[in-house]
Amino acid sequence: MSRQRMLKGSEAAPQTDPRATLRSGLPDRYLTPTDIAAMFGVPLETVYQWRKKRTGPPGFRIGKHVRYDPADVRTYVTERQHADVA
């Protein structure tokens, strides 16, 4: 097998737009605060403030890292949509 072919097989998968991922289905990984900021079009600091004030999507810690379950994020968005309609 050529070196070029070996390198090609070991390349990491390209990052996808987190908003497109949620629209097309739940991703197979937990979301990061950066993903949440990109999805909602807000600064990263806003995501951290939401977590501190408990006003945004529910997150959890894995060690020192904050993560978000995509199903919880979808539920949060659905609840917010219904709250704005009422």
Salt bridges, closest charged atoms under 4 A:
ASP17 OD1 - ARG19 NE 3.46
ASP35 OD2 - ARG29 NH1 2.76
ASP84 OD1 - ARG80 NH2 3.62
